[in-house]
């Protein structure tokens, strides 16, 4: 009984932290996810998570600073999973301090904040936040924030 070996791909993209770059980030990740075997609703969910995460970095971590960058690394294992890592050097935050979204609340009762994190956590299988991660030198920042999102097939 022989099976095809898993195909692995690992690609990166760095974008300016601007809202006009969200489509570029989404397309980059979506293309990698499709090549890994994701399709339909799963692809839409992955792209939504990336859009929400990048939007949060732009709006909150960088507070719309024009010099911010988002480094996107995608590791795809065909037929198994995709790992999306977003790195920024903006302000860290405590995800536990963000109000938890109540999905049963009426639209009139929705509060600002928390919906993006809720969507990210609902659409991905594993979500890990790391803040003030020490850089390794060699041209890397002294500290950075890292968000890792994993989706399994």
C-alpha atoms as an extended CHARMM CRD file, in Angstrom:
* protein
*
       153  EXT
         1         1  UNK       CA              0.0000000000        0.0000000000        0.0000000000  PROA      1               0.0000000000
         2         2  UNK       CA              1.7010000000        3.1880000000       -1.1400000000  PROA      2               0.0000000000
         3         3  UNK       CA              0.4690000000        6.6740000000       -0.6200000000  PROA      3               0.0000000000
         4         4  UNK       CA              1.5520000000        9.9430000000       -2.0910000000  PROA      4               0.0000000000
         5         5  UNK       CA              3.8580000000       11.9280000000        0.1690000000  PROA      5               0.0000000000
         6         6  UNK       CA              2.4790000000       15.1100000000        1.6420000000  PROA      6               0.0000000000
         7         7  UNK       CA              3.4470000000       18.1920000000       -0.2930000000  PROA      7               0.0000000000
         8         8  UNK       CA              4.7220000000       21.0150000000        1.8640000000  PROA      8               0.0000000000
         9         9  UNK       CA              5.0480000000       24.6340000000        0.8380000000  PROA      9               0.0000000000
        10        10  UNK       CA              6.2910000000       27.5880000000        2.8300000000  PROA      10              0.0000000000
        11        11  UNK       CA              5.9290000000       31.1040000000        1.4670000000  PROA      11              0.0000000000
        12        12  UNK       CA              6.0800000000       34.5970000000        2.9110000000  PROA      12              0.0000000000
        13        13  UNK       CA              4.7620000000       38.0130000000        1.9850000000  PROA      13              0.0000000000
        14        14  UNK       CA              5.3460000000       41.3570000000        3.6790000000  PROA      14              0.0000000000
        15        15  UNK       CA              2.7500000000       44.0620000000        3.1410000000  PROA      15              0.0000000000
        16        16  UNK       CA              2.3830000000       47.6570000000        4.3090000000  PROA      16              0.0000000000
        17        17  UNK       CA             -0.0690000000       47.8000000000        7.2190000000  PROA      17              0.0000000000
        18        18  UNK       CA             -2.7970000000       49.5420000000        5.2260000000  PROA      18              0.0000000000
        19        19  UNK       CA             -6.3880000000       48.5970000000        4.5290000000  PROA      19              0.0000000000
        20        20  UNK       CA             -5.7910000000       48.7770000000        0.7690000000  PROA      20              0.0000000000
        21        21  UNK       CA             -3.4660000000       45.7560000000        1.1780000000  PROA      21              0.0000000000
        22        22  UNK       CA             -6.0860000000       43.4270000000        2.7060000000  PROA      22              0.0000000000
        23        23  UNK       CA             -7.1610000000       42.0020000000       -0.6350000000  PROA      23              0.0000000000
        24        24  UNK       CA             -3.5270000000       41.2160000000       -1.4930000000  PROA      24              0.0000000000
        25        25  UNK       CA             -3.0150000000       39.4280000000        1.8550000000  PROA      25              0.0000000000
        26        26  UNK       CA             -6.2540000000       37.4780000000        1.4710000000  PROA      26              0.0000000000
        27        27  UNK       CA             -5.4550000000       36.3760000000       -2.0780000000  PROA      27              0.0000000000
        28        28  UNK       CA             -1.9510000000       35.2640000000       -1.0620000000  PROA      28              0.0000000000
        29        29  UNK       CA             -3.2560000000       33.0900000000        1.7810000000  PROA      29              0.0000000000
        30        30  UNK       CA             -6.2830000000       31.8580000000       -0.1780000000  PROA      30              0.0000000000
        31        31  UNK       CA             -4.0900000000       30.6870000000       -3.0680000000  PROA      31              0.0000000000
        32        32  UNK       CA             -1.8740000000       28.7390000000       -0.6640000000  PROA      32              0.0000000000
        33        33  UNK       CA             -4.8990000000       27.2570000000        1.1130000000  PROA      33              0.0000000000
        34        34  UNK       CA             -6.4770000000       26.1770000000       -2.1850000000  PROA      34              0.0000000000
        35        35  UNK       CA             -3.2100000000       24.5060000000       -3.2170000000  PROA      35              0.0000000000
        36        36  UNK       CA             -3.2720000000       22.6390000000        0.1240000000  PROA      36              0.0000000000
        37        37  UNK       CA             -6.7450000000       21.2860000000       -0.6750000000  PROA      37              0.0000000000
        38        38  UNK       CA             -9.1010000000       23.7050000000        1.0490000000  PROA      38              0.0000000000
        39        39  UNK       CA            -12.1370000000       24.7930000000       -0.9180000000  PROA      39              0.0000000000
        40        40  UNK       CA            -15.4940000000       26.5370000000       -0.6900000000  PROA      40              0.0000000000
        41        41  UNK       CA            -16.5900000000       27.5860000000        2.7790000000  PROA      41              0.0000000000
        42        42  UNK       CA            -13.2780000000       26.5930000000        4.3520000000  PROA      42              0.0000000000
        43        43  UNK       CA            -11.4070000000       28.9130000000        1.9750000000  PROA      43              0.0000000000
        44        44  UNK       CA            -13.8160000000       31.7390000000        2.7860000000  PROA      44              0.0000000000
        45        45  UNK       CA            -13.3050000000       31.2020000000        6.5140000000  PROA      45              0.0000000000
        46        46  UNK       CA             -9.5250000000       31.2150000000        6.2140000000  PROA      46              0.0000000000
        47        47  UNK       CA             -9.6080000000       34.4240000000        4.1890000000  PROA      47              0.0000000000
        48        48  UNK       CA            -12.0180000000       36.0110000000        6.7060000000  PROA      48              0.0000000000
        49        49  UNK       CA             -9.6740000000       35.1680000000        9.5950000000  PROA      49              0.0000000000
        50        50  UNK       CA             -6.7050000000       36.7090000000        7.7730000000  PROA      50              0.0000000000
        51        51  UNK       CA             -8.7200000000       39.8130000000        6.8720000000  PROA      51              0.0000000000
        52        52  UNK       CA             -9.8730000000       40.2810000000       10.4880000000  PROA      52              0.0000000000
        53        53  UNK       CA             -6.4100000000       39.6740000000       11.9270000000  PROA      53              0.0000000000
        54        54  UNK       CA             -4.7030000000       42.0800000000        9.5050000000  PROA      54              0.0000000000
        55        55  UNK       CA             -7.4290000000       44.6830000000       10.0810000000  PROA      55              0.0000000000
        56        56  UNK       CA             -6.8620000000       44.4640000000       13.8320000000  PROA      56              0.0000000000
        57        57  UNK       CA             -3.1090000000       44.8960000000       13.3700000000  PROA      57              0.0000000000
        58        58  UNK       CA             -3.6300000000       47.9330000000       11.1300000000  PROA      58              0.0000000000
        59        59  UNK       CA             -6.2360000000       49.5770000000       13.3290000000  PROA      59              0.0000000000
        60        60  UNK       CA             -5.0260000000       48.6920000000       16.8070000000  PROA      60              0.0000000000
        61        61  UNK       CA             -1.3680000000       47.5820000000       16.8080000000  PROA      61              0.0000000000
        62        62  UNK       CA             -0.2090000000       50.2960000000       14.4300000000  PROA      62              0.0000000000
        63        63  UNK       CA             -3.0940000000       52.7420000000       14.9790000000  PROA      63              0.0000000000
        64        64  UNK       CA             -2.9230000000       53.5180000000       11.2350000000  PROA      64              0.0000000000
        65        65  UNK       CA              0.7920000000       54.4600000000       11.3680000000  PROA      65              0.0000000000
        66        66  UNK       CA              1.9890000000       54.6700000000        7.7680000000  PROA      66              0.0000000000
        67        67  UNK       CA              5.2980000000       52.8860000000        8.4550000000  PROA      67              0.0000000000
        68        68  UNK       CA              3.8320000000       49.6330000000        9.8100000000  PROA      68              0.0000000000
        69        69  UNK       CA              4.4020000000       46.2920000000        8.0870000000  PROA      69              0.0000000000
        70        70  UNK       CA              2.7500000000       42.9070000000        8.3960000000  PROA      70              0.0000000000
        71        71  UNK       CA              4.8130000000       39.8280000000        7.6340000000  PROA      71              0.0000000000
        72        72  UNK       CA              2.6740000000       36.8760000000        6.5350000000  PROA      72              0.0000000000
        73        73  UNK       CA              4.1080000000       33.3670000000        6.5050000000  PROA      73              0.0000000000
        74        74  UNK       CA              2.0320000000       30.4560000000        5.2120000000  PROA      74              0.0000000000
        75        75  UNK       CA              3.0450000000       26.8460000000        5.6970000000  PROA      75              0.0000000000
        76        76  UNK       CA              0.7340000000       24.5030000000        3.8250000000  PROA      76              0.0000000000
        77        77  UNK       CA              0.6840000000       20.7290000000        4.0520000000  PROA      77              0.0000000000
        78        78  UNK       CA             -1.3870000000       19.3740000000        1.1780000000  PROA      78              0.0000000000
        79        79  UNK       CA             -4.2780000000       17.3100000000        2.4220000000  PROA      79              0.0000000000
        80        80  UNK       CA             -3.5610000000       18.0730000000        6.0790000000  PROA      80              0.0000000000
        81        81  UNK       CA             -3.4270000000       21.6880000000        7.2790000000  PROA      81              0.0000000000
        82        82  UNK       CA             -2.3920000000       25.2850000000        6.7930000000  PROA      82              0.0000000000
        83        83  UNK       CA             -0.4540000000       27.3670000000        9.3270000000  PROA      83              0.0000000000
        84        84  UNK       CA             -0.6940000000       31.1430000000        8.9340000000  PROA      84              0.0000000000
        85        85  UNK       CA              1.6490000000       33.3260000000       10.9550000000  PROA      85              0.0000000000
        86        86  UNK       CA              1.2810000000       37.1100000000       11.1020000000  PROA      86              0.0000000000
        87        87  UNK       CA              4.1150000000       39.1650000000       12.5570000000  PROA      87              0.0000000000
        88        88  UNK       CA              3.9950000000       42.8710000000       13.3790000000  PROA      88              0.0000000000
        89        89  UNK       CA              6.0110000000       45.3180000000       15.4590000000  PROA      89              0.0000000000
        90        90  UNK       CA              3.0220000000       47.3580000000       16.6110000000  PROA      90              0.0000000000
        91        91  UNK       CA              1.6280000000       47.7490000000       20.1020000000  PROA      91              0.0000000000
        92        92  UNK       CA              0.8040000000       44.4870000000       21.8600000000  PROA      92              0.0000000000
        93        93  UNK       CA             -2.5870000000       43.8870000000       23.4320000000  PROA      93              0.0000000000
        94        94  UNK       CA             -4.1790000000       41.4070000000       25.7920000000  PROA      94              0.0000000000
        95        95  UNK       CA             -6.7400000000       39.3090000000       23.8840000000  PROA      95              0.0000000000
        96        96  UNK       CA             -8.2660000000       38.2710000000       27.2160000000  PROA      96              0.0000000000
        97        97  UNK       CA             -9.0740000000       41.9380000000       27.9580000000  PROA      97              0.0000000000
        98        98  UNK       CA            -11.1800000000       42.2780000000       24.7990000000  PROA      98              0.0000000000
        99        99  UNK       CA            -14.9000000000       41.8940000000       25.5670000000  PROA      99              0.0000000000
       100       100  UNK       CA            -16.1870000000       38.4880000000       24.5570000000  PROA      100             0.0000000000
       101       101  UNK       CA            -18.6990000000       38.6800000000       21.7150000000  PROA      101             0.0000000000
       102       102  UNK       CA            -22.1040000000       37.2150000000       22.5070000000  PROA      102             0.0000000000
       103       103  UNK       CA            -23.3400000000       35.6060000000       19.2660000000  PROA      103             0.0000000000
       104       104  UNK       CA            -26.9090000000       35.5770000000       20.5790000000  PROA      104             0.0000000000
       105       105  UNK       CA            -27.0220000000       39.3380000000       21.1670000000  PROA      105             0.0000000000
       106       106  UNK       CA            -29.2690000000       41.3500000000       18.8910000000  PROA      106             0.0000000000
       107       107  UNK       CA            -27.6840000000       43.7340000000       16.4070000000  PROA      107             0.0000000000
       108       108  UNK       CA            -28.9230000000       46.6450000000       18.5320000000  PROA      108             0.0000000000
       109       109  UNK       CA            -26.9720000000       45.3240000000       21.5290000000  PROA      109             0.0000000000
       110       110  UNK       CA            -23.6510000000       44.7690000000       19.7380000000  PROA      110             0.0000000000
       111       111  UNK       CA            -20.7360000000       46.5940000000       21.2990000000  PROA      111             0.0000000000
       112       112  UNK       CA            -17.6910000000       47.8570000000       19.4230000000  PROA      112             0.0000000000
       113       113  UNK       CA            -14.7720000000       45.4620000000       19.7280000000  PROA      113             0.0000000000
       114       114  UNK       CA            -14.3660000000       41.7430000000       20.0750000000  PROA      114             0.0000000000
       115       115  UNK       CA            -16.1960000000       40.6270000000       16.9520000000  PROA      115             0.0000000000
       116       116  UNK       CA            -12.9530000000       40.2360000000       14.9520000000  PROA      116             0.0000000000
       117       117  UNK       CA            -11.3660000000       38.0180000000       17.6000000000  PROA      117             0.0000000000
       118       118  UNK       CA            -14.5790000000       36.0260000000       17.8480000000  PROA      118             0.0000000000
       119       119  UNK       CA            -14.5900000000       35.4510000000       14.0750000000  PROA      119             0.0000000000
       120       120  UNK       CA            -10.9170000000       34.4560000000       14.0380000000  PROA      120             0.0000000000
       121       121  UNK       CA            -11.4380000000       31.9470000000       16.8390000000  PROA      121             0.0000000000
       122       122  UNK       CA            -14.6130000000       30.5570000000       15.2300000000  PROA      122             0.0000000000
       123       123  UNK       CA            -13.1330000000       30.1200000000       11.7600000000  PROA      123             0.0000000000
       124       124  UNK       CA             -9.7390000000       28.6430000000       12.6820000000  PROA      124             0.0000000000
       125       125  UNK       CA             -8.9860000000       25.4320000000       14.5960000000  PROA      125             0.0000000000
       126       126  UNK       CA             -6.1250000000       26.8370000000       16.6850000000  PROA      126             0.0000000000
       127       127  UNK       CA             -5.2410000000       30.4700000000       17.4250000000  PROA      127             0.0000000000
       128       128  UNK       CA             -2.1380000000       31.5090000000       19.3960000000  PROA      128             0.0000000000
       129       129  UNK       CA             -1.1390000000       35.0520000000       20.3390000000  PROA      129             0.0000000000
       130       130  UNK       CA              2.4090000000       35.9340000000       21.3970000000  PROA      130             0.0000000000
       131       131  UNK       CA              3.4960000000       39.4520000000       22.3030000000  PROA      131             0.0000000000
       132       132  UNK       CA              6.8680000000       41.1340000000       22.7510000000  PROA      132             0.0000000000
       133       133  UNK       CA              8.6660000000       38.1240000000       21.3070000000  PROA      133             0.0000000000
       134       134  UNK       CA             12.4120000000       38.8610000000       21.3620000000  PROA      134             0.0000000000
       135       135  UNK       CA             13.9540000000       39.1700000000       17.8970000000  PROA      135             0.0000000000
       136       136  UNK       CA             16.9720000000       37.1150000000       16.9540000000  PROA      136             0.0000000000
       137       137  UNK       CA             19.0630000000       39.9250000000       15.5290000000  PROA      137             0.0000000000
       138       138  UNK       CA             20.3760000000       39.7140000000       11.9710000000  PROA      138             0.0000000000
       139       139  UNK       CA             18.1660000000       42.5570000000       10.8070000000  PROA      139             0.0000000000
       140       140  UNK       CA             15.0680000000       41.4290000000       12.6880000000  PROA      140             0.0000000000
       141       141  UNK       CA             13.2330000000       43.7740000000       15.0400000000  PROA      141             0.0000000000
       142       142  UNK       CA             14.1660000000       43.7810000000       18.7170000000  PROA      142             0.0000000000
       143       143  UNK       CA             10.6420000000       42.6410000000       19.5880000000  PROA      143             0.0000000000
       144       144  UNK       CA              7.5730000000       41.6230000000       17.6560000000  PROA      144             0.0000000000
       145       145  UNK       CA              4.0580000000       40.2460000000       18.0210000000  PROA      145             0.0000000000
       146       146  UNK       CA              3.1140000000       36.9150000000       16.4660000000  PROA      146             0.0000000000
       147       147  UNK       CA             -0.3170000000       35.4990000000       15.7040000000  PROA      147             0.0000000000
       148       148  UNK       CA             -0.4210000000       31.8760000000       14.5800000000  PROA      148             0.0000000000
       149       149  UNK       CA             -3.6300000000       30.4750000000       13.0870000000  PROA      149             0.0000000000
       150       150  UNK       CA             -4.0540000000       26.8290000000       12.0950000000  PROA      150             0.0000000000
       151       151  UNK       CA             -6.7970000000       25.2190000000       10.0290000000  PROA      151             0.0000000000
       152       152  UNK       CA             -6.9990000000       21.4570000000        9.4850000000  PROA      152             0.0000000000
       153       153  UNK       CA             -8.5640000000       19.7660000000        6.4910000000  PROA      153             0.0000000000
